[in-house]
């Protein structure tokens, strides 16, 4: 049985988690083309070595970051997303779209 340490819930069976993709820089929401968004959402580097990844503890809907060695599948460490990201990104619609805010 493989165990993954959730920063919120502690060590849990890996079957309680869902992989969310690599942690990568997001394109500028106001300036990115459809092709850039498609690349961001669907393509991964698939590098060998330690990679930061998004993981979800499904039972509690808690997203966190794990650093995993893709060559050995070893989880090096896990941490809350707030440890990596200092601020949230706003996706509010611009004011000039038909009077909607």
Backbone as CSV, one residue per row, in Angstrom:
resi,resn,N_x,N_y,N_z,CA_x,CA_y,CA_z,C_x,C_y,C_z
1,UNK,0.843,-1.173,0.000,0.000,0.000,0.000,0.893,1.242,0.000
2,UNK,0.606,2.176,-0.897,1.384,3.409,-0.980,0.701,4.486,-0.131
3,UNK,1.502,5.189,0.658,0.999,6.224,1.552,1.448,7.593,1.044
4,UNK,0.535,8.554,1.056,0.839,9.939,0.704,0.488,10.793,1.910
5,UNK,1.414,11.662,2.311,1.197,12.510,3.485,0.495,13.802,3.066
6,UNK,-0.764,13.925,3.453,-1.535,15.143,3.200,-1.180,16.172,4.274
7,UNK,-0.897,17.433,3.906,-0.559,18.442,4.912,-1.708,18.719,5.891
8,UNK,-2.943,18.463,5.473,-4.102,18.708,6.333,-4.512,17.469,7.120
9,UNK,-4.493,16.296,6.481,-5.059,15.083,7.064,-4.033,14.034,7.482
10,UNK,-2.754,14.290,7.237,-1.722,13.333,7.623,-1.576,12.205,6.615
11,UNK,-0.882,11.135,6.996,-0.634,10.026,6.072,-1.936,9.298,5.721
12,UNK,-2.163,9.130,4.406,-3.381,8.464,3.921,-3.022,7.538,2.766
13,UNK,-3.866,6.567,2.500,-3.692,5.680,1.358,-3.786,6.497,0.079
14,UNK,-2.908,6.241,-0.875,-2.854,7.028,-2.109,-4.168,6.948,-2.892
15,UNK,-4.980,5.932,-2.647,-6.260,5.812,-3.347,-7.238,6.924,-2.971
16,UNK,-6.949,7.682,-1.908,-7.807,8.798,-1.490,-7.481,10.091,-2.238
17,UNK,-6.499,10.057,-3.134,-6.024,11.274,-3.778,-6.227,11.235,-5.286
18,UNK,-6.271,12.415,-5.880,-6.321,12.558,-7.335,-5.192,13.488,-7.760
19,UNK,-4.492,13.091,-8.810,-3.392,13.888,-9.373,-3.988,15.079,-10.121
20,UNK,-3.393,16.256,-9.958,-3.915,17.458,-10.592,-2.994,18.103,-11.602
21,UNK,-1.863,17.486,-11.908,-0.947,18.050,-12.892,0.229,18.759,-12.259
22,UNK,1.178,19.136,-13.113,2.376,19.834,-12.651,2.034,21.258,-12.227
23,UNK,2.792,21.770,-11.269,2.672,23.167,-10.873,3.493,23.972,-11.869
24,UNK,2.821,24.769,-12.677,3.490,25.600,-13.680,2.921,27.006,-13.625
25,UNK,3.686,27.961,-14.123,3.234,29.343,-14.153,2.030,29.478,-15.081
26,UNK,1.021,30.173,-14.621,-0.192,30.372,-15.397,-0.017,31.549,-16.359
27,UNK,-0.525,31.437,-17.590,-0.465,32.577,-18.504,-1.323,33.731,-17.983
28,UNK,-1.044,34.928,-18.457,-1.822,36.103,-18.073,-3.254,35.932,-18.591
29,UNK,-4.262,35.880,-17.703,-5.636,35.655,-18.146,-6.144,36.707,-19.132
30,UNK,-5.638,37.923,-19.045,-6.117,38.995,-19.918,-5.425,39.006,-21.282
31,UNK,-4.265,38.377,-21.392,-3.489,38.496,-22.630,-3.218,37.176,-23.351
32,UNK,-3.452,36.058,-22.717,-3.094,34.773,-23.316,-4.046,34.385,-24.442
33,UNK,-3.494,33.786,-25.464,-4.302,33.297,-26.591,-4.941,31.960,-26.211
34,UNK,-5.880,31.516,-27.023,-6.498,30.206,-26.793,-5.451,29.094,-26.859
35,UNK,-4.499,29.222,-27.771,-3.440,28.209,-27.910,-2.568,28.163,-26.653
36,UNK,-2.252,29.325,-26.085,-1.447,29.357,-24.857,-2.209,28.719,-23.700
37,UNK,-3.508,28.972,-23.610,-4.317,28.356,-22.554,-4.391,26.851,-22.752
38,UNK,-4.565,26.399,-23.983,-4.621,24.963,-24.269,-3.304,24.295,-23.863
39,UNK,-2.178,24.912,-24.191,-0.876,24.371,-23.791,-0.776,24.287,-22.266
40,UNK,-1.219,25.344,-21.588,-1.145,25.386,-20.126,-1.998,24.283,-19.492
41,UNK,-3.187,24.071,-20.019,-4.118,23.113,-19.424,-3.781,21.665,-19.772
42,UNK,-3.374,21.408,-21.030,-3.285,20.031,-21.496,-1.872,19.457,-21.657
43,UNK,-0.837,20.293,-21.734,0.512,19.777,-21.978,1.357,19.814,-20.705
44,UNK,2.196,18.794,-20.540,3.115,18.740,-19.417,4.527,18.482,-19.937
45,UNK,5.530,18.910,-19.170,6.920,18.694,-19.569,7.336,17.235,-19.439
46,UNK,6.760,16.529,-18.459,7.076,15.119,-18.224,8.578,14.905,-18.019
47,UNK,9.165,15.753,-17.168,10.599,15.685,-16.890,10.950,14.550,-15.932
48,UNK,12.162,14.093,-16.034,12.697,13.101,-15.099,13.331,13.851,-13.938
49,UNK,13.026,13.441,-12.726,13.569,14.090,-11.541,12.456,14.610,-10.652
50,UNK,12.796,15.497,-9.724,11.819,16.021,-8.764,10.978,17.099,-9.432
51,UNK,9.661,16.912,-9.356,8.692,17.813,-9.995,7.649,18.201,-8.955
52,UNK,7.226,19.467,-8.979,6.124,19.907,-8.122,4.809,19.601,-8.822
53,UNK,3.886,19.004,-8.055,2.606,18.598,-8.628,1.455,18.995,-7.705
54,UNK,0.295,19.248,-8.315,-0.938,19.456,-7.570,-1.537,18.102,-7.233
55,UNK,-1.994,17.939,-5.987,-2.702,16.737,-5.562,-3.939,17.161,-4.779
56,UNK,-4.988,16.362,-4.891,-6.254,16.627,-4.209,-6.575,15.467,-3.277
57,UNK,-6.836,15.784,-2.008,-7.398,14.764,-1.114,-8.896,14.802,-1.350
58,UNK,-9.395,13.789,-2.030,-10.770,13.783,-2.529,-11.790,13.874,-1.399
59,UNK,-11.571,13.163,-0.312,-12.560,13.129,0.772,-12.802,14.498,1.408
60,UNK,-11.771,15.347,1.445,-11.922,16.667,2.070,-11.862,17.809,1.066
61,UNK,-11.665,17.487,-0.214,-11.560,18.501,-1.263,-10.426,19.487,-0.973
62,UNK,-9.316,18.974,-0.458,-8.160,19.802,-0.084,-7.056,19.652,-1.121
63,UNK,-6.714,20.769,-1.780,-5.630,20.793,-2.761,-4.325,21.165,-2.066
64,UNK,-3.254,20.482,-2.437,-1.936,20.778,-1.883,-0.875,20.451,-2.932
65,UNK,0.376,20.716,-2.593,1.482,20.496,-3.517,2.382,19.385,-2.980
66,UNK,2.769,18.488,-3.886,3.720,17.428,-3.548,4.921,17.550,-4.476
67,UNK,6.082,17.323,-3.944,7.288,17.231,-4.756,7.592,15.748,-4.900
68,UNK,7.545,15.255,-6.148,7.682,13.820,-6.422,8.817,13.583,-7.398
69,UNK,9.635,12.577,-7.117,10.694,12.170,-8.038,10.058,11.253,-9.079
70,UNK,9.983,11.718,-10.315,9.315,10.952,-11.370,10.099,9.706,-11.780
71,UNK,11.388,9.653,-11.465,12.189,8.477,-11.803,11.921,7.321,-10.839
72,UNK,11.677,7.640,-9.562,11.482,6.599,-8.547,10.054,6.554,-8.009
73,UNK,9.233,7.550,-8.348,7.865,7.716,-7.850,7.836,7.974,-6.343
74,UNK,8.955,8.433,-5.785,9.030,8.743,-4.360,8.505,10.158,-4.112
75,UNK,7.646,10.304,-3.096,7.178,11.628,-2.680,8.250,12.203,-1.764
76,UNK,8.875,13.295,-2.203,9.956,13.909,-1.434,9.391,14.709,-0.269
77,UNK,8.354,15.501,-0.546,7.695,16.275,0.509,6.351,16.766,0.016
78,UNK,5.492,17.165,0.944,4.214,17.784,0.614,4.089,19.072,1.419
79,UNK,3.297,20.003,0.899,3.106,21.268,1.602,1.793,21.914,1.163
80,UNK,1.239,22.799,2.005,0.049,23.537,1.591,0.399,24.441,0.406
81,UNK,-0.546,24.714,-0.456,-0.305,25.586,-1.611,0.121,26.981,-1.176
82,UNK,-0.330,27.427,-0.012,0.031,28.757,0.481,1.516,28.905,0.734
83,UNK,2.228,27.792,0.873,3.671,27.840,1.058,4.391,28.214,-0.240
84,UNK,3.749,27.945,-1.382,4.346,28.220,-2.688,3.759,29.483,-3.314
85,UNK,2.463,29.702,-3.099,1.775,30.840,-3.711,1.352,31.825,-2.639
86,UNK,1.848,33.060,-2.742,1.582,34.071,-1.729,0.234,34.767,-1.920
87,UNK,-0.259,34.805,-3.153,-1.517,35.516,-3.391,-2.402,34.733,-4.354
88,UNK,-3.698,35.025,-4.299,-4.661,34.368,-5.173,-4.797,35.161,-6.471
89,UNK,-5.219,34.502,-7.534,-5.445,35.146,-8.826,-6.927,35.400,-8.984
90,UNK,-7.285,36.622,-9.353,-8.689,36.973,-9.559,-9.065,36.761,-11.016
91,UNK,-10.216,36.141,-11.234,-10.713,35.916,-12.586,-11.987,36.714,-12.827
92,UNK,-12.127,37.852,-12.173,-13.314,38.684,-12.327,-13.435,39.170,-13.766
93,UNK,-14.665,39.180,-14.265,-14.921,39.652,-15.624,-14.704,41.151,-15.709
94,UNK,-14.189,41.650,-16.850,-14.009,43.101,-17.000,-15.362,43.808,-16.970
95,UNK,-15.356,45.080,-16.547,-16.582,45.873,-16.433,-17.212,46.219,-17.769
96,UNK,-16.447,46.220,-18.858,-16.938,46.714,-20.130,-17.674,45.647,-20.972
97,UNK,-18.006,44.504,-20.410,-18.689,43.464,-21.179,-20.199,43.537,-20.947
98,UNK,-20.859,44.456,-21.637,-22.299,44.548,-21.583,-22.856,44.924,-20.225
99,UNK,-22.082,45.659,-19.460,-22.542,46.121,-18.159,-22.421,45.101,-17.043
100,UNK,-21.869,43.923,-17.339,-21.676,42.910,-16.304,-20.348,43.126,-15.587
101,UNK,-20.322,42.830,-14.324,-19.083,42.972,-13.564,-18.633,41.649,-13.027
